[in-house]
Amino acid sequence: MRKEPVPVVHQSQLLTAPQSLFVENLIAGYADKVLLRDFSLALPPTPSFVAVLGHNGAGKTTLFRVLTGQLPYQGSVQLGGPEELRTLSGPRLARRLGYLPQRGSLDFSLSVRELVVMGRYRHHGLFSTYKLADYARADAALAQVGATHLAKQDFRQLSGGEQQLVWLAQLSLQDAPLYLLDEPTQQLDVYHRRRIFELLNTWVATENKTILCSTHDLDSLPPLAGYLLNISRPRPQLVPISLESVRAEREFLERGPA
Ligand SMILES: Nc1ncnc2c1ncn2[C@@H]1O[C@H](COP(=O)(O)OP(=O)(O)OP(=O)(O)O)[C@@H](O)[C@H]1O
């Protein structure tokens, strides 16, 4: 059984680690509901995959909304550098972080290929003219997620699962060191779920990404390298992924919310 050491991270390592995330005593939530209380997390400065687990409503999306600068917070968050997250915005934040929200939609007609190439917007602006090299990357990204055959179709006419693959392809073009994905396999069949988790592991191993991925799909996790982070636990901690640790978190979640 593969075992990874639980990471020991020193805050000083953040100065040189674009994939790092350091959260200390975070308090966040909504007017009538504090969801994250005294939440702390230190990601290793090396590229890593982290599966974020928790009951419905535990606060996984809320955590991602904090980390993407959409929700105010108390405490300290440093992401890919020593500056406090609340001082970063716009392009400075986008350079450090790519985000795939749970549900993406599109209000206008656009081909899949055009939508994917927009992942390069940080380099060109959203509706600028993209270059051949950008389209080559879009085609490669579609091939990576197994969606080449969808390239010319109108995005809005795809199934939910097909749309999910396309958003993943677009995300991969953003070139950020840290990606947050909110239940990316939610609508996928068993084949595509496994394939996407393998792809995320590949992004970590070969493209030096750190990936935080919220999921309820515990069955897909054991073959992966990385960590579990169960935010339903009173003190969420990184636990190396293994058959045993996935089983333990499943048993904990099966007992229901506290
Ligand atoms: N804008 C908001 N105002 C008030 N409450 C909110 C708001 N957005 C979310 N909530 C509540 O916060 C709680 C946590 O929501 P969140 O989406 O973070 O949960 P989650 O862990 O991602 O759940 P799931 O597994 O169901 O996706 C939920 O009870 C939700 O109703």
PDBQT file of the ligand as one rigid body, heavy atoms in Angstrom, charges set to zero:
ROOT
HETATM    1  N1  LIG A 301     -25.293  33.182  -0.260  1.00  0.00    +0.000 N 
HETATM    2  C1  LIG A 301     -25.659  32.441   0.795  1.00  0.00    +0.000 A 
HETATM    3  N2  LIG A 301     -26.333  32.960   1.832  1.00  0.00    +0.000 NA
HETATM    4  C2  LIG A 301     -26.675  32.215   2.894  1.00  0.00    +0.000 A 
HETATM    5  N3  LIG A 301     -26.405  30.895   3.021  1.00  0.00    +0.000 NA
HETATM    6  C3  LIG A 301     -25.729  30.326   1.998  1.00  0.00    +0.000 A 
HETATM    7  C4  LIG A 301     -25.330  31.059   0.848  1.00  0.00    +0.000 A 
HETATM    8  N4  LIG A 301     -24.685  30.203   0.008  1.00  0.00    +0.000 NA
HETATM    9  C5  LIG A 301     -24.695  28.996   0.626  1.00  0.00    +0.000 A 
HETATM   10  N5  LIG A 301     -25.331  29.077   1.810  1.00  0.00    +0.000 N 
HETATM   11  C6  LIG A 301     -25.512  27.967   2.761  1.00  0.00    +0.000 C 
HETATM   12  O1  LIG A 301     -24.268  27.585   3.291  1.00  0.00    +0.000 OA
HETATM   13  C7  LIG A 301     -24.238  26.184   3.525  1.00  0.00    +0.000 C 
HETATM   14  C8  LIG A 301     -22.985  25.591   2.907  1.00  0.00    +0.000 C 
HETATM   15  O2  LIG A 301     -23.085  25.664   1.525  1.00  0.00    +0.000 OA
HETATM   16  P1  LIG A 301     -21.932  25.103   0.594  1.00  0.00    +0.000 P 
HETATM   17  O3  LIG A 301     -22.409  25.299  -0.808  1.00  0.00    +0.000 OA
HETATM   18  O4  LIG A 301     -20.631  25.683   0.970  1.00  0.00    +0.000 OA
HETATM   19  O5  LIG A 301     -21.936  23.554   0.996  1.00  0.00    +0.000 OA
HETATM   20  P2  LIG A 301     -21.175  22.329   0.322  1.00  0.00    +0.000 P 
HETATM   21  O6  LIG A 301     -20.329  21.691   1.375  1.00  0.00    +0.000 OA
HETATM   22  O7  LIG A 301     -20.464  22.767  -0.905  1.00  0.00    +0.000 OA
HETATM   23  O8  LIG A 301     -22.407  21.397  -0.011  1.00  0.00    +0.000 OA
HETATM   24  P3  LIG A 301     -22.715  20.358  -1.222  1.00  0.00    +0.000 P 
HETATM   25  O9  LIG A 301     -21.943  19.094  -0.916  1.00  0.00    +0.000 OA
HETATM   26  O10 LIG A 301     -24.184  20.133  -1.077  1.00  0.00    +0.000 OA
HETATM   27  O11 LIG A 301     -22.329  21.007  -2.510  1.00  0.00    +0.000 OA
HETATM   28  C9  LIG A 301     -25.544  25.627   2.959  1.00  0.00    +0.000 C 
HETATM   29  O12 LIG A 301     -26.410  25.368   4.038  1.00  0.00    +0.000 OA
HETATM   30  C10 LIG A 301     -26.068  26.742   2.090  1.00  0.00    +0.000 C 
HETATM   31  O13 LIG A 301     -27.469  26.782   2.082  1.00  0.00    +0.000 OA
ENDROOT
TORSDOF 0
